[in-house]
């Protein structure tokens, strides 16, 4: 079963996954969405962190001991609205993803998500699933 994490709970859920492995898993150029797969050794559950409307990425494709956080960017702003972009980052790993339409977290069992993941990539770049 997949569960989409509400925006207000994203920071606390990400902190629960500190120390896990993270890697760039799926990228959809047409919809400008990027999914990170976050998983712990020996665990059955995983977390997808999906950037929506990706504008910029810096850092590794895979790293251990992830400490992902999400916050509004202090410097990067939308070209259209002037609003701050969403910043998904891991300071220690040197990873940063800037997104125009936020971040979505999807958690569940490996078997459920890895075989059925895709709905998060089926709508346009400015639509939040």
N, CA and C of each residue as an Amber inpcrd file, in Angstrom:
protein
   387
   0.8370000  -1.1750000   0.0000000   0.0000000   0.0000000   0.0000000
   0.8880000   1.2480000   0.0000000   0.5650000   2.1800000  -0.8790000
   1.2980000   3.4420000  -0.9400000   0.5620000   4.5030000  -0.1450000
   1.3400000   5.3510000   0.5220000   0.7670000   6.4550000   1.2820000
   1.4980000   7.7280000   0.8700000   0.7300000   8.7230000   0.4500000
   1.3130000  10.0190000   0.1270000   1.3380000  10.8520000   1.4050000
   2.4950000  11.3940000   1.7240000   2.6910000  12.1610000   2.9560000
   2.2290000  13.5970000   2.7280000   1.4350000  14.1320000   3.6410000
   0.9690000  15.5040000   3.5420000   2.1160000  16.4970000   3.6670000
   1.9470000  17.6620000   3.0590000   2.9850000  18.6960000   3.0460000
   3.4310000  19.0590000   4.4590000   2.5050000  19.1520000   5.3890000
   2.8470000  19.5440000   6.7610000   3.6620000  18.4960000   7.4960000
   3.6480000  17.2510000   7.0100000   4.3760000  16.1610000   7.6690000
   5.6870000  15.8100000   6.9760000   6.0120000  16.4740000   5.8870000
   7.1890000  16.0920000   5.1040000   8.4900000  16.1900000   5.8910000
   8.6950000  17.2510000   6.6090000   9.9550000  17.4170000   7.3520000
  10.1320000  16.3310000   8.4020000   9.0720000  16.0090000   9.1390000
   9.2040000  14.9790000  10.1740000   9.4090000  13.5960000   9.5590000
   8.7540000  13.3070000   8.4400000   8.9560000  12.0120000   7.7790000
  10.3780000  11.9160000   7.2370000  10.8610000  12.9760000   6.6100000
  12.2400000  12.9500000   6.1050000  13.2380000  12.7180000   7.2400000
  13.0080000  13.3320000   8.4010000  13.9380000  13.1440000   9.5170000
  13.9210000  11.6980000  10.0230000  12.7840000  11.0090000   9.8950000
  12.7040000   9.6030000  10.2870000  13.5620000   8.7140000   9.3800000
  13.8710000   9.1910000   8.1910000  14.6440000   8.4250000   7.2230000
  16.1160000   8.8320000   7.2080000  16.5330000   9.6860000   8.1270000
  17.9580000  10.0420000   8.2040000  18.7750000   8.7830000   8.4450000
  19.8840000   8.6780000   7.7350000  20.7570000   7.5190000   7.8520000
  20.5130000   6.4560000   6.7930000  19.4550000   6.5990000   6.0000000
  19.1430000   5.6330000   4.9450000  20.0120000   5.8890000   3.7150000
  19.8780000   5.0230000   2.7200000  20.5460000   5.2210000   1.4340000
  19.5930000   5.9780000   0.5210000  20.1380000   6.8930000  -0.2730000
  19.3200000   7.6540000  -1.2270000  19.9600000   7.5570000  -2.6030000
  19.1120000   7.4990000  -3.6310000  19.6320000   7.5110000  -4.9940000
  18.5960000   8.0500000  -5.9590000  19.0890000   8.7270000  -6.9910000
  18.2150000   9.1820000  -8.0620000  17.6890000   7.9330000  -8.7430000
  16.3650000   7.8070000  -8.8420000  15.7650000   6.5760000  -9.3140000
  15.0190000   6.7470000 -10.6260000  14.1900000   7.7720000 -10.7340000
  13.3810000   7.9910000 -11.9320000  13.4430000   9.4730000 -12.2880000
  13.5860000   9.7490000 -13.5850000  13.4950000  11.1320000 -14.0470000
  12.6170000  11.1620000 -15.2850000  11.6790000  12.0770000 -15.3170000
  10.8060000  12.2540000 -16.4710000  11.0330000  13.6490000 -17.0250000
  11.6860000  13.7090000 -18.1700000  12.0330000  14.9870000 -18.7830000
  10.8030000  15.7860000 -19.1930000   9.7990000  15.1290000 -19.7580000
   8.6000000  15.8270000 -20.2330000   7.8710000  16.5460000 -19.0940000
   7.7840000  15.8930000 -17.9380000   7.0610000  16.4790000 -16.8090000
   7.9800000  17.1280000 -15.7840000   9.3040000  17.0800000 -16.0430000
  10.3080000  17.6740000 -15.1570000  10.1260000  17.1980000 -13.7160000
  10.0320000  15.8820000 -13.5690000   9.9070000  15.2720000 -12.2450000
  11.0570000  14.3130000 -12.0200000  11.5620000  14.3270000 -10.7970000
  12.6600000  13.4570000 -10.4270000  12.3040000  12.7670000  -9.1200000
  12.4930000  11.4580000  -9.0770000  12.2130000  10.7040000  -7.8580000
  13.5060000  10.1610000  -7.2700000  13.6710000  10.4030000  -5.9930000
  14.7460000   9.7680000  -5.2290000  14.1540000   8.5550000  -4.5290000
  14.8800000   7.4510000  -4.5600000  14.5110000   6.2630000  -3.8030000
  15.3280000   6.2830000  -2.5130000  14.6370000   6.2420000  -1.3810000
  15.2920000   6.2410000  -0.0700000  14.9220000   4.9290000   0.6080000
  15.9550000   4.1670000   1.0090000  15.6840000   2.8700000   1.6220000
  16.7410000   2.5130000   2.6560000  16.3220000   1.6790000   3.5950000
  17.2140000   1.1920000   4.6490000  17.5590000  -0.2650000   4.3660000
  18.7690000  -0.6630000   4.6810000  19.1710000  -2.0580000   4.5230000
  18.2640000  -2.9680000   5.3340000  17.7780000  -4.0270000   4.6890000
  16.9760000  -5.0250000   5.3750000  15.5460000  -4.6380000   5.6690000
  15.1170000  -3.4350000   5.3250000  13.7490000  -2.9960000   5.6170000
  12.8400000  -3.2750000   4.4160000  11.5730000  -3.5250000   4.6790000
  10.6040000  -3.7660000   3.6090000   9.9690000  -2.4950000   3.0820000
  10.0380000  -1.4110000   3.8530000   9.4210000  -0.1690000   3.4150000
  10.4670000   0.7440000   2.7690000   9.9870000   1.5870000   1.8600000
  10.8360000   2.5500000   1.1650000  10.1110000   3.8860000   1.0970000
  10.8490000   4.8950000   0.7330000  10.3030000   6.2370000   0.5810000
  10.7390000   6.7890000  -0.7660000   9.7760000   7.2850000  -1.5380000
  10.0920000   8.0400000  -2.7450000   9.9280000   9.5170000  -2.4150000
  10.8970000  10.3080000  -2.8180000  10.8170000  11.7580000  -2.6800000
  10.8040000  12.2980000  -4.1010000   9.6760000  12.8720000  -4.5120000
   9.4750000  13.2960000  -5.8910000   9.5140000  14.8130000  -5.9800000
  10.4610000  15.3350000  -6.7430000  10.5260000  16.7630000  -7.0240000
   9.6510000  17.0620000  -8.2310000   8.8080000  18.0770000  -8.1250000
   7.8550000  18.4110000  -9.1860000   8.2400000  19.7600000  -9.7960000
   8.4190000  19.7670000 -11.0990000   8.8600000  20.9850000 -11.7790000
  10.3290000  21.2630000 -11.5070000  11.1660000  20.2530000 -11.6710000
  12.5970000  20.3720000 -11.3590000  13.2790000  21.4140000 -12.2480000
  14.0630000  22.2690000 -11.6220000  14.7820000  23.3290000 -12.3360000
  16.2940000  23.1560000 -12.2880000  16.8160000  22.5950000 -11.1950000
  18.2670000  22.5290000 -11.0100000  18.6030000  21.3910000 -10.0470000
  19.6840000  20.6740000 -10.3630000  20.1530000  19.6130000  -9.4700000
  21.6710000  19.7130000  -9.3330000  22.1410000  19.4680000  -8.1300000
  23.5710000  19.4370000  -7.8310000  23.8180000  18.2650000  -6.8950000
  24.9040000  17.5400000  -7.1280000  25.2840000  16.5170000  -6.1700000
  25.3390000  15.1200000  -6.7270000  25.4830000  14.1470000  -5.8300000
  25.6630000  12.7530000  -6.2330000  24.3500000  12.1230000  -6.7000000
  24.4760000  11.0130000  -7.4310000  23.3140000  10.2380000  -7.8480000
  22.9280000   9.2060000  -6.7910000  23.8840000   8.8390000  -5.9310000
  23.6350000   7.8450000  -4.8870000  24.5510000   8.1490000  -3.7000000
  23.9950000   8.0100000  -2.4690000  24.8190000   8.2270000  -1.2920000
  24.2220000   7.5170000  -0.0740000  25.0940000   7.2070000   0.8580000
  24.7020000   6.5850000   2.1270000  24.5020000   7.6610000   3.1770000
  23.8830000   7.2800000   4.2870000  23.6790000   8.1690000   5.4240000
  22.9850000   9.4720000   5.0230000  21.9030000   9.3260000   4.2580000
  21.1590000  10.4970000   3.7760000  20.5370000  11.2690000   4.9380000
  20.5170000  12.5850000   4.7830000  19.8650000  13.4790000   5.7430000
  19.0820000  14.5190000   4.9480000  18.0610000  14.0450000   4.2330000
  17.2840000  14.9320000   3.3600000  16.4060000  15.8860000   4.1650000
  16.2980000  17.1000000   3.6430000  15.4380000  18.1280000   4.2220000
  14.7500000  18.8640000   3.0840000  13.6400000  19.4980000   3.3960000
  12.9210000  20.2910000   2.4000000  12.5720000  21.6450000   3.0200000
  12.7490000  22.7010000   2.2260000  12.4780000  24.0650000   2.7050000
  12.3620000  24.9940000   1.5000000  11.7390000  26.1390000   1.6820000
  11.7720000  27.1340000   0.6040000  13.2070000  27.6130000   0.3950000
  13.5790000  27.8500000  -0.8390000  14.9260000  28.3370000  -1.1360000
  15.0800000  29.7750000  -0.6590000  16.2650000  30.0890000  -0.1200000
  16.5580000  31.4590000   0.3050000  16.8910000  32.3580000  -0.8800000
  17.3390000  31.7540000  -1.9800000  17.8410000  32.5600000  -3.0910000
  17.1210000  32.3320000  -4.4160000  16.7470000  31.0940000  -4.7410000
  16.1420000  30.7870000  -6.0430000  14.6450000  31.0630000  -6.0250000
  14.1750000  31.7770000  -7.0490000  12.7600000  32.1430000  -7.1420000
  12.2020000  31.7340000  -8.5060000  10.8980000  31.5490000  -8.5640000
  10.2170000  31.2040000  -9.7970000  10.3050000  32.3580000 -10.7910000
  10.5820000  32.0250000 -12.0500000  10.6140000  33.0460000 -13.0970000
   9.2370000  33.6430000 -13.3470000   8.1890000  32.8900000 -13.0620000
   6.8170000  33.3220000 -13.3600000   6.1850000  34.0550000 -12.1880000
   6.2240000  33.4460000 -10.9940000   5.5140000  34.0240000  -9.8500000
   6.4080000  34.8320000  -8.9180000   7.7060000  34.6060000  -8.9800000
   8.6120000  35.2660000  -8.0550000   8.6590000  34.6140000  -6.6840000
   7.8740000  33.5580000  -6.4990000   7.8580000  32.8290000  -5.2290000
   9.1320000  31.9940000  -5.0960000   9.5650000  31.7370000  -3.8620000
  10.7520000  30.8870000  -3.6740000  10.5090000  29.4820000  -4.2190000
  11.5330000  28.8990000  -4.8290000  11.4580000  27.5110000  -5.2560000
  11.5680000  26.6170000  -4.0270000  11.0820000  25.3930000  -4.1540000
  11.2440000  24.4090000  -3.0840000  12.6330000  23.8110000  -3.2100000
  13.3120000  23.7050000  -2.0930000  14.6760000  23.1810000  -2.0610000
  14.6880000  21.8640000  -1.2960000  15.0010000  20.7780000  -1.9960000
  15.2270000  19.4840000  -1.3790000  16.7310000  19.3170000  -1.3010000
  17.2690000  19.0630000  -0.1060000  18.7260000  19.0690000   0.0110000
  19.2150000  18.1260000   1.0920000  20.4780000  17.7490000   0.9350000
  21.2270000  17.0170000   1.9470000  22.5650000  17.7410000   2.0490000
  22.6960000  18.5560000   3.0520000  23.8720000  19.4120000   3.2070000
  25.1610000  18.6000000   3.2430000  25.1590000  17.5100000   4.0170000
  26.3710000  16.7000000   4.1560000  26.7930000  16.0340000   2.8510000
  25.8220000  15.6150000   2.0450000  26.1190000  14.9260000   0.7820000
  26.3760000  15.8930000  -0.3630000  26.0650000  17.1700000  -0.1790000
  26.2230000  18.1360000  -1.2600000  25.1360000  18.0060000  -2.3120000
  23.9620000  17.4850000  -1.9210000  22.8470000  17.2980000  -2.8510000
  21.8510000  18.4380000  -2.7150000  21.3800000  18.9480000  -3.8550000
  20.3380000  19.9760000  -3.8590000  19.4980000  19.8240000  -5.1190000
  18.1760000  19.8620000  -4.9530000  17.2250000  19.8350000  -6.0560000
  16.2690000  21.0070000  -5.8600000  16.1690000  21.8760000  -6.8640000
  15.2610000  23.0220000  -6.7980000  14.0570000  22.7440000  -7.6920000
  12.8520000  22.9700000  -7.1520000  11.6100000  22.6280000  -7.8440000
  10.6220000  23.7900000  -7.8040000   9.9010000  23.9790000  -8.9030000
   8.9130000  25.0570000  -8.9710000   7.6010000  24.7070000  -8.2970000
   7.2500000  23.4260000  -8.2500000   5.9310000  23.0240000  -7.7470000
   5.9870000  22.1080000  -6.5380000   7.0740000  22.1590000  -5.8150000
   7.1430000  21.4390000  -4.5540000   7.6910000  20.0360000  -4.6450000
   7.5190000  19.3280000  -3.5450000   8.0320000  17.9770000  -3.3700000
   6.8920000  17.1150000  -2.8400000   6.8560000  15.8670000  -3.2760000
   5.8630000  14.9150000  -2.7940000   6.5990000  13.7040000  -2.2260000
   6.1320000  13.1950000  -1.0970000   6.6960000  12.0000000  -0.4890000
   5.6800000  10.8770000  -0.5880000   6.1530000   9.7140000  -1.0440000
   5.3120000   8.5250000  -1.1420000   6.0400000   7.4080000  -0.4120000
   5.3640000   6.7860000   0.5550000   6.0010000   5.7100000   1.3020000
   5.1550000   4.4500000   1.2230000   5.8270000   3.3120000   1.3740000
   5.1200000   2.0440000   1.3250000   6.0880000   0.8840000   1.2770000
   5.5590000  -0.2920000   1.0040000   6.3790000  -1.4870000   0.8970000
   7.0900000  -1.5230000  -0.4390000   8.3060000  -2.0590000  -0.4610000
   9.0780000  -2.1530000  -1.7030000   8.2860000  -2.8140000  -2.8070000
   7.6440000  -3.9220000  -2.5000000   6.9400000  -4.6700000  -3.5380000
   5.7810000  -3.8810000  -4.1330000   5.0800000  -3.1050000  -3.3350000
   3.9540000  -2.3150000  -3.8320000   4.4120000  -1.1450000  -4.6860000
   5.4190000  -0.4230000  -4.2150000   5.8330000   0.7940000  -4.9020000
   6.6480000   0.4880000  -6.1410000   7.6030000  -0.4060000  -6.0510000
   8.4760000  -0.6560000  -7.1990000   7.7290000  -1.2500000  -8.3800000
   6.6080000  -1.9290000  -8.1350000   5.8650000  -2.5250000  -9.2400000
   4.7230000  -1.6460000  -9.7420000   4.3500000  -0.6070000  -8.9990000
   3.1950000   0.1830000  -9.4130000   3.4580000   1.6760000  -9.5030000
   4.6630000   2.1120000  -9.2160000   4.9650000   3.5390000  -9.2150000
   4.8000000   4.1090000 -10.6200000   4.2020000   5.2440000 -10.7550000
   4.0410000   5.8480000 -12.0630000   3.0040000   6.9380000 -12.0930000
   1.9620000   6.8500000 -11.2550000   0.9180000   7.8700000 -11.2590000
   1.4720000   9.2510000 -10.9670000   2.5380000   9.3110000 -10.1680000
   3.1240000  10.5840000  -9.7980000   3.7910000  11.2700000 -10.9970000
   3.9630000  10.5220000 -12.0950000   4.5900000  11.0830000 -13.2840000
   3.5970000  11.2900000 -14.4230000   2.3180000  11.0450000 -14.2010000
   1.3630000  11.0590000 -15.3020000   0.6450000  12.3880000 -15.5080000
   0.7250000  13.3020000 -14.5690000   0.0860000  14.5990000 -14.7690000
   1.1270000  15.6480000 -15.1440000   0.6620000  16.7740000 -15.6100000
   1.5610000  17.8310000 -16.1020000   2.4250000  18.4220000 -15.0230000
   3.4470000  19.2090000 -15.4210000   4.4300000  19.7190000 -14.4700000
   3.8740000  20.7000000 -13.4490000   2.7760000  21.3510000 -13.7370000
   2.2540000  22.3380000 -12.8040000   1.1080000  21.8040000 -11.9880000
   0.8070000  20.5060000 -12.1300000  -0.2600000  19.8960000 -11.3730000
   0.3420000  19.0520000 -10.2690000  -0.1560000  19.2220000  -9.0690000
   0.3010000  18.3930000  -7.9640000  -0.6390000  17.1980000  -7.8690000
  -0.0790000  15.9880000  -7.9070000  -0.9200000  14.7940000  -7.8160000
  -1.6530000  14.7330000  -6.4880000
